Amino acid sequence: MGAIQSLNVPVSIIMGEKDELVPVMEVRQWAGALKTPSPVQLHPLPEATHFFHGHLGQLKNLLLADLAAK
């Protein structure tokens, strides 16, 4: 976590709530523990898996909207 905590830019984490590789609670805990100068935005996609199969359009739209807001 050390390197990411020194980032002085907005941090967004996009995750699938049906991730079969990384437990959702671990991602939430990790994101909550990050101490960055800018707030950490967590974007869970309810039906998405680790690789976002069938949800790439939703991932793209969320990413583009997030980048446009920053």
VEXVOKE-367884 format. One record per residue: residue number from 1; residue in one letter; x, y, z of N, C-alpha, C in turn. Coordinates in nm, 2 decimals, always signed. Layout:
N
   num   residu     n.px     n.py     n.pz    ca.px    ca.py    ca.pz     c.px     c.py     c.pz
   NUM        A        X        Y        Z        X        Y        Z        X        Y        Z
...
***
This chain:
70
   num   residu     n.px     n.py     n.pz    ca.px    ca.py    ca.pz     c.px     c.py     c.pz
     1        M    +0.08    -0.12    +0.00    +0.00    +0.00    +0.00    +0.09    +0.13    +0.00
     2        G    +0.21    +0.12    +0.03    +0.29    +0.23    +0.05    +0.30    +0.33    -0.07
     3        A    +0.32    +0.27    -0.19    +0.33    +0.36    -0.31    +0.20    +0.43    -0.34
     4        I    +0.09    +0.36    -0.33    -0.04    +0.42    -0.37    -0.07    +0.54    -0.27
     5        Q    -0.03    +0.52    -0.15    -0.06    +0.63    -0.05    +0.01    +0.76    -0.07
     6        S    +0.11    +0.75    -0.15    +0.18    +0.88    -0.18    +0.13    +0.95    -0.31
     7        L    +0.03    +0.89    -0.37    -0.03    +0.95    -0.49    -0.11    +1.08    -0.45
     8        N    -0.09    +1.18    -0.52    -0.16    +1.31    -0.50    -0.25    +1.34    -0.61
     9        V    -0.33    +1.23    -0.65    -0.43    +1.24    -0.76    -0.55    +1.17    -0.71
    10        P    -0.66    +1.19    -0.77    -0.78    +1.12    -0.73    -0.76    +0.97    -0.76
    11        V    -0.81    +0.88    -0.67    -0.80    +0.74    -0.69    -0.94    +0.68    -0.70
    12        S    -0.96    +0.60    -0.80    -1.09    +0.53    -0.82    -1.06    +0.38    -0.83
    13        I    -1.14    +0.31    -0.76    -1.13    +0.16    -0.77    -1.27    +0.11    -0.82
    14        I    -1.26    +0.04    -0.93    -1.38    -0.02    -0.99    -1.37    -0.17    -0.97
    15        M    -1.48    -0.22    -0.91    -1.47    -0.37    -0.88    -1.61    -0.43    -0.91
    16        G    -1.60    -0.56    -0.94    -1.72    -0.64    -0.96    -1.76    -0.70    -0.83
    17        E    -1.88    -0.69    -0.79    -1.93    -0.75    -0.67    -1.94    -0.90    -0.67
    18        K    -1.93    -0.96    -0.79    -1.93    -1.10    -0.80    -1.79    -1.15    -0.84
    19        D    -1.69    -1.08    -0.80    -1.55    -1.12    -0.83    -1.52    -1.25    -0.77
    20        E    -1.48    -1.34    -0.86    -1.45    -1.48    -0.81    -1.30    -1.50    -0.77
    21        L    -1.22    -1.39    -0.78    -1.08    -1.40    -0.74    -1.04    -1.32    -0.62
    22        V    -1.10    -1.20    -0.61    -1.07    -1.11    -0.50    -1.19    -1.09    -0.42
    23        P    -1.20    -1.13    -0.29    -1.32    -1.11    -0.21    -1.35    -0.96    -0.20
    24        V    -1.48    -0.94    -0.22    -1.53    -0.80    -0.22    -1.50    -0.73    -0.09
    25        M    -1.51    -0.80    +0.02    -1.49    -0.74    +0.15    -1.34    -0.69    +0.17
    26        E    -1.25    -0.77    +0.11    -1.11    -0.73    +0.11    -1.08    -0.60    +0.03
    27        V    -1.15    -0.59    -0.08    -1.13    -0.47    -0.16    -1.19    -0.35    -0.08
    28        R    -1.31    -0.37    -0.02    -1.37    -0.26    +0.06    -1.28    -0.22    +0.18
    29        Q    -1.22    -0.32    +0.24    -1.13    -0.29    +0.36    -1.01    -0.22    +0.31
    30        W    -0.95    -0.27    +0.20    -0.83    -0.21    +0.15    -0.85    -0.06    +0.11
    31        A    -0.96    -0.04    +0.03    -1.00    +0.10    -0.01    -1.02    +0.19    +0.11
    32        G    -1.08    +0.14    +0.21    -1.11    +0.21    +0.33    -0.98    +0.25    +0.41
    33        A    -0.88    +0.16    +0.40    -0.76    +0.18    +0.48    -0.66    +0.27    +0.40
    34        L    -0.69    +0.30    +0.28    -0.59    +0.39    +0.20    -0.60    +0.53    +0.26
    35        K    -0.48    +0.58    +0.28    -0.47    +0.72    +0.33    -0.40    +0.80    +0.22
    36        T    -0.48    +0.85    +0.13    -0.43    +0.93    +0.02    -0.47    +1.08    +0.04
    37        P    -0.39    +1.17    -0.02    -0.43    +1.31    -0.01    -0.57    +1.34    -0.07
    38        S    -0.60    +1.27    -0.18    -0.73    +1.29    -0.24    -0.82    +1.17    -0.20
    39        P    -0.95    +1.19    -0.19    -1.05    +1.09    -0.15    -1.04    +0.97    -0.25
    40        V    -1.06    +0.85    -0.20    -1.07    +0.73    -0.27    -1.21    +0.70    -0.31
    41        Q    -1.24    +0.69    -0.44    -1.38    +0.65    -0.49    -1.38    +0.50    -0.51
    42        L    -1.48    +0.44    -0.45    -1.50    +0.30    -0.47    -1.63    +0.28    -0.56
    43        H    -1.62    +0.21    -0.67    -1.73    +0.19    -0.76    -1.76    +0.05    -0.78
    44        P    -1.85    -0.01    -0.70    -1.88    -0.15    -0.72    -1.99    -0.17    -0.83
    45        L    -1.96    -0.27    -0.91    -2.06    -0.30    -1.02    -2.13    -0.43    -0.97
    46        P    -2.26    -0.43    -0.93    -2.33    -0.54    -0.87    -2.32    -0.67    -0.94
    47        E    -2.33    -0.68    -1.07    -2.34    -0.81    -1.13    -2.21    -0.85    -1.20
    48        A    -2.10    -0.77    -1.19    -1.98    -0.79    -1.26    -1.89    -0.89    -1.18
    49        T    -1.81    -0.96    -1.26    -1.71    -1.06    -1.21    -1.57    -0.99    -1.22
    50        H    -1.47    -1.06    -1.19    -1.33    -1.01    -1.18    -1.29    -0.95    -1.32
    51        F    -1.33    -1.02    -1.43    -1.29    -0.97    -1.56    -1.40    -0.89    -1.63
    52        F    -1.51    -0.86    -1.56    -1.62    -0.78    -1.61    -1.69    -0.84    -1.74
    53        H    -1.69    -0.97    -1.75    -1.75    -1.03    -1.87    -1.90    -0.99    -1.87
    54        G    -1.94    -0.94    -1.99    -2.08    -0.90    -2.01    -2.11    -0.76    -1.95
    55        H    -2.00    -0.70    -1.89    -2.02    -0.57    -1.83    -1.92    -0.47    -1.87
    56        L    -1.85    -0.50    -1.99    -1.75    -0.41    -2.03    -1.80    -0.27    -2.07
    57        G    -1.92    -0.27    -2.13    -1.98    -0.14    -2.16    -2.01    -0.05    -2.04
    58        Q    -2.06    -0.12    -1.93    -2.08    -0.05    -1.81    -1.95    +0.00    -1.75
    59        L    -1.85    -0.09    -1.75    -1.71    -0.05    -1.70    -1.66    +0.07    -1.78
    60        K    -1.67    +0.07    -1.91    -1.62    +0.18    -1.99    -1.70    +0.31    -1.96
    61        N    -1.83    +0.30    -1.95    -1.91    +0.42    -1.92    -1.87    +0.48    -1.78
    62        L    -1.86    +0.39    -1.69    -1.82    +0.44    -1.55    -1.68    +0.50    -1.55
    63        L    -1.59    +0.44    -1.62    -1.45    +0.49    -1.63    -1.45    +0.63    -1.70
    64        L    -1.52    +0.64    -1.81    -1.52    +0.77    -1.88    -1.59    +0.88    -1.80
    65        A    -1.69    +0.84    -1.73    -1.76    +0.94    -1.65    -1.67    +0.99    -1.53
    66        D    -1.60    +0.89    -1.48    -1.51    +0.92    -1.36    -1.40    +1.01    -1.41
    67        L    -1.34    +0.98    -1.52    -1.23    +1.06    -1.58    -1.28    +1.20    -1.61
    68        A    -1.40    +1.21    -1.67    -1.45    +1.34    -1.71    -1.48    +1.43    -1.58
    69        A    -1.51    +1.37    -1.47    -1.54    +1.44    -1.35    -1.42    +1.49    -1.28
    70        K    -1.30    +1.44    -1.32    -1.18    +1.48    -1.25    -1.11    +1.57    -1.34
***
